[in-house]
Amino acid sequence: MQVHLKVFRFNPEIDRKPRYDRFDVQAEPTERVLDLLEMVKNYNDGTLAFRRSCAHGVCGSDAMRINGRNALACKVLLKDLNTDQVTVEPLLGMRVIKDLIVDMEPFFAHYRSVMPYLVNDEPLPEDGKERLQSPQEQERFEDTTKCILCAACTTSCPSFWASENYVGPAAIVNAHRFIYDSRDRAGAKRLAVLNQRMGVWACRTAFNCSEACPRDIQITRAIAEVKEALNR
């Protein structure tokens, strides 16, 4: 099939404003949007800039807007788009560094603010083994362990578009993962971080985050559970 690819372009070092470049690419219906971008970069325009790493939906580095929806370019098949017109743009709400590459540092700053690591200074069990959990305790937070920090959820959120100070769904998801971990002892500190105007209460339950998540995490439910924990 012939695909008409429209790509957002902007290099702040030389461009006064963004533009869109168009490429006609021959591809198989089972190929991915990432494959189209690789073709363009290899054969049409080597200056095209985008992030990619594993290309298997695990690293999350190639998150972008594809036909107006956040997704991983390595997971979107051309046949599933049901059109030969493909528009690719950078994630919304973040500064564009070049073309499809955005500045992820503010996103990771919010992520770090919720202490996304296990905190437990208590003595280890006397038998020297690890701190054990029951299957039920592990299941309580298993869903939110699947986050790959692609930022697809946060950059699909109207609250984040309104203010980059909003901590965002991804940070809340990673806080949830440890708040409900029976081995962790810093839940109160994380809840204090989220109990702010630009914390969990800025969520308006639009469900965009859950729809955008490439790992099918029930993000809106996780946010609701964090709100519930604050109301106890």
C-alpha positions, 0 to 999 in steps of 0.5 A, spaced: 500 500 500 502 507 499 501 511 505 501 518 505 505 520 511 505 527 514 510 529 519 511 535 524 517 538 523 521 543 527 528 545 529 528 551 534 535 552 531 533 554 524 526 554 524 522 560 526 515 556 526 513 549 525 511 546 519 509 539 516 513 535 511 509 530 506 512 523 504 509 518 500 511 511 502 510 504 500 509 499 505 505 493 507 499 493 511 502 489 517 508 494 518 508 499 523 508 507 524 515 506 526 517 502 520 515 508 516 519 513 520 525 509 519 524 509 511 523 516 511 529 517 515 533 512 511 531 514 504 528 520 504 530 525 510 536 523 514 535 529 518 528 527 521 529 526 529 525 521 533 526 517 539 526 509 539 529 504 542 527 497 543 521 497 538 517 492 541 513 496 546 517 495 552 521 501 553 516 507 551 521 511 548 517 512 541 510 515 544 507 520 539 501 523 536 498 518 531 492 521 527 491 525 533 491 520 538 497 518 543 500 511 542 507 508 541 509 508 534 512 501 534 505 498 536 501 501 531 500 497 525 498 501 518 492 496 517 489 498 524 489 505 522 484 504 517 486 509 512 492 511 508 493 518 511 498 518 517 499 524 521 505 524 526 506 529 531 510 530 538 506 529 544 502 535 547 504 539 553 512 538 552 517 543 549 519 540 542 527 539 542 526 537 534 521 534 530 518 528 534 523 529 540 520 533 546 523 535 553 522 529 558 525 532 564 519 536 567 515 529 566 521 525 570 521 531 575 514 529 577 515 522 577 521 523 582 517 527 586 513 521 588 519 517 591 518 511 586 522 506 589 521 502 595 522 505 602 523 500 608 528 501 613 526 496 618 531 490 620 530 484 615 527 478 617 531 474 622 532 468 617 535 473 612 530 472 607 527 477 603 520 481 605 515 476 603 508 478 600 502 474 599 499 473 592 493 477 594 498 483 597 502 483 590 495 483 586 493 489 590 498 493 586 500 489 580 497 493 575 500 499 576 507 496 576 506 495 568 508 503 567 513 504 562 514 511 563 512 513 556 508 519 558 502 517 553 497 518 559 500 524 562 500 528 555 493 526 553 490 529 560 487 536 559 489 538 566 496 537 564 495 541 558 492 546 562 498 546 567 505 543 566 505 543 574 500 538 574 504 532 577 500 528 572 497 520 571 504 517 570 507 520 577 500 518 580 500 511 577 507 510 580 506 513 587 500 508 587 504 502 586 508 503 592 502 506 596 499 499 596 505 495 597 505 492 603 513 492 604 513 500 603 513 505 609 513 511 605 506 511 603 504 517 608 510 521 605 507 520 597 500 522 599 503 528 602 506 530 595 499 528 592 495 532 597 496 538 593 492 543 588 497 540 583 497 533 585 491 528 585 486 533 586 487 536 579 485 530 576 478 531 572 476 524 571 477 525 563 479 517 562 484 520 557 489 517 560 486 510 561 485 510 553 492 512 551 496 507 556 499 502 551 499 497 557 492 498 558 493 500 565 487 502 569 489 509 570 483 512 572 481 507 577 488 507 580 488 515 581 481 514 584 484 509 589 489 514 591 484 519 592 480 514 597 487 513 601 487 521 602 480 521 604 481 516 610 
